Amino acid sequence: MSPKTKRKVEIISLLSGIWFVVTLPLPWIIADPNVAKPQLTVILQMIAFISIPFVALAVAWTLKPELTRNA
């Protein structure tokens, strides 16, 4: 595996791991009957909003890997 490909895999793995940790409580929140529908809607919107930067970073860093290099 070339260093460039290895770096892409590392970045995408890191972003996927962070996204997984952020969305980890989601199944328990949805399965809980005590959570009101407005609360669930707000929580889902927050998770979606938090996910946007990570998806954007994954796309940007995959397309332009020179953005990740140290100065």
C-alpha positions as CSV (number, residue, x, y, z in Angstrom):
1,M,0.0,0.0,0.0
2,S,1.4,3.4,-1.0
3,P,1.9,6.0,1.7
4,K,-0.7,8.2,0.1
5,T,-3.3,5.5,0.1
6,K,-2.4,4.5,3.7
7,R,-2.8,8.2,4.8
8,K,-6.3,8.3,3.1
9,V,-7.3,5.1,4.9
10,E,-6.1,6.5,8.3
11,I,-8.0,9.8,7.9
12,I,-11.2,8.1,6.8
13,S,-10.8,5.6,9.7
14,L,-10.3,8.4,12.2
15,L,-13.3,10.3,11.0
16,S,-15.5,7.2,10.9
17,G,-14.4,6.4,14.5
18,I,-15.3,9.9,15.7
19,W,-18.7,9.7,13.9
20,F,-19.4,6.3,15.4
21,V,-18.7,7.6,19.0
22,V,-20.9,10.6,18.4
23,T,-23.8,8.5,17.1
24,L,-23.3,5.6,19.6
25,P,-26.2,6.5,22.0
26,L,-28.6,6.8,19.1
27,P,-30.1,3.2,19.2
28,W,-30.8,3.5,22.9
29,I,-32.4,6.8,22.5
30,I,-34.7,5.6,19.7
31,A,-35.6,2.4,21.6
32,D,-36.6,4.2,24.8
33,P,-40.4,4.8,24.9
34,N,-40.0,7.5,27.5
35,V,-38.3,9.8,25.0
36,A,-40.8,12.2,23.6
37,K,-41.0,12.7,19.8
38,P,-39.9,16.4,20.0
39,Q,-36.9,15.4,22.1
40,L,-36.0,12.7,19.6
41,T,-36.3,15.1,16.7
42,V,-33.9,17.6,18.3
43,I,-31.4,14.8,19.2
44,L,-31.4,13.5,15.6
45,Q,-31.0,17.0,14.2
46,M,-28.0,17.6,16.6
47,I,-26.4,14.3,15.5
48,A,-26.9,15.2,11.8
49,F,-25.5,18.7,12.4
50,I,-22.4,17.3,14.2
51,S,-21.8,14.8,11.4
52,I,-21.7,17.4,8.6
53,P,-18.1,18.7,9.3
54,F,-16.7,15.2,9.5
55,V,-18.2,14.2,6.2
56,A,-17.0,17.4,4.6
57,L,-13.5,16.8,6.0
58,A,-13.4,13.3,4.7
59,V,-14.4,14.4,1.3
60,A,-12.0,17.4,1.2
61,W,-9.0,15.4,2.6
62,T,-9.6,12.5,0.2
63,L,-9.8,14.8,-2.8
64,K,-7.0,17.2,-1.7
65,P,-4.6,15.4,0.6
66,E,-2.2,18.3,0.5
67,L,-4.5,20.1,3.0
68,T,-3.4,17.6,5.7
69,R,0.3,18.2,5.4
70,N,2.1,20.1,8.1
71,A,3.6,23.5,7.2
